[in-house]
């Protein structure tokens, strides 16, 4: 995997990863994504994530603290917007 960003480089990431309902995604997809996001987001940086895979958010690394969660409907599908902050010690 080519890493184009330095460690602790990004202040905020807003993302809408694949939901997995309309296509097959690897079971490790979210684990890999979270590991890379943790690497590139600055301490106290934010991650804003839109997903219908709410159960996957239980596996987010403890280095991300949940700031807010907003349950929404998107095109008639239940989803949520999660706002996380990276622990300043990571």
Secondary structure as the mmCIF struct_conf table of DSSP 4:
data_model
#
loop_
_struct_conf.conf_type_id
_struct_conf.id
_struct_conf.beg_label_comp_id
_struct_conf.beg_label_asym_id
_struct_conf.beg_label_seq_id
_struct_conf.end_label_comp_id
_struct_conf.end_label_asym_id
_struct_conf.end_label_seq_id
BEND BEND1 UNK A 5 UNK A 5
TURN_TY1_P TURN_TY1_P1 UNK A 7 UNK A 8
STRN STRN1 UNK A 10 UNK A 15
BEND BEND2 UNK A 20 UNK A 23
TURN_TY1_P TURN_TY1_P2 UNK A 27 UNK A 28
HELX_RH_AL_P HELX_RH_AL_P1 UNK A 29 UNK A 40
STRN STRN2 UNK A 41 UNK A 51
BEND BEND3 UNK A 52 UNK A 52
HELX_RH_3T_P HELX_RH_3T_P1 UNK A 54 UNK A 59
BEND BEND4 UNK A 60 UNK A 60
TURN_TY1_P TURN_TY1_P3 UNK A 62 UNK A 63
STRN STRN3 UNK A 64 UNK A 74
TURN_TY1_P TURN_TY1_P4 UNK A 75 UNK A 76
STRN STRN4 UNK A 77 UNK A 86
TURN_TY1_P TURN_TY1_P5 UNK A 88 UNK A 89
#
